Amino acid sequence: MFKSTKSGNKPLTESSKILFIGIFFFYGLIEIAVIPSMSSAALVQSSTKVDRFVAPTNLIAGETGAPIVNTSGSAEIALAMHLRKTGVKMYGAFWCGYCARQKERFGRQAFANIRYIECDPRGNNPNRQACTQAGVKGYPTWVFPNGQTFGGLASLSSLANASGYSGSRNFKN
């Protein structure tokens, strides 16, 4: 089945045949799982100054994004309350996948204590001006009162370190 017709080439061994088939199978999985989601991705380049990415045009105004599924542990709640007390803010967009993952790291109860600013004008209670003033270029962006910023998905430990949090770090999410 896999024998070469060129002279001097040896036929494929059984392990080479399996590898050959495996590579094509893997490529097929990648094509099925990744490429369609890339072609319909919500994150496309934008020419606006504030948004690094823009959402698809078929979104409904007032959206809040996916509901937070994870529950919070006491450490996540304590960290969220500390971040709120110290004036740390998270800027994001309701359609942003990394923002959703960030929210899940805190869990539902803890994230209710986070000062979240919606940057997309189609989101729930948007404040685009605050996002512009904070210099937000991508989502999520964490802004600390001292001017320090974290762009992208942050671990709870890194947020705790940056904010001077000294409570429990037994994070469950």
Secondary structure, 3 states (H helix, E strand, C coil): CCCCCCCCCCCCCHHHHHHHHHHHHHHHHHHHHCHHHHHCCCCEECCCCCCCEECCCCCCCCECCCCCCCCCCHHHHHHHHHHHHCCCEEEECCCCHHHHHHHHHHCHHHHCCCEEEECCCCECCECHHHHHHCCCCCCCEEECCCCCEEECCCCHHHHHHHHCCCCCCCCCC
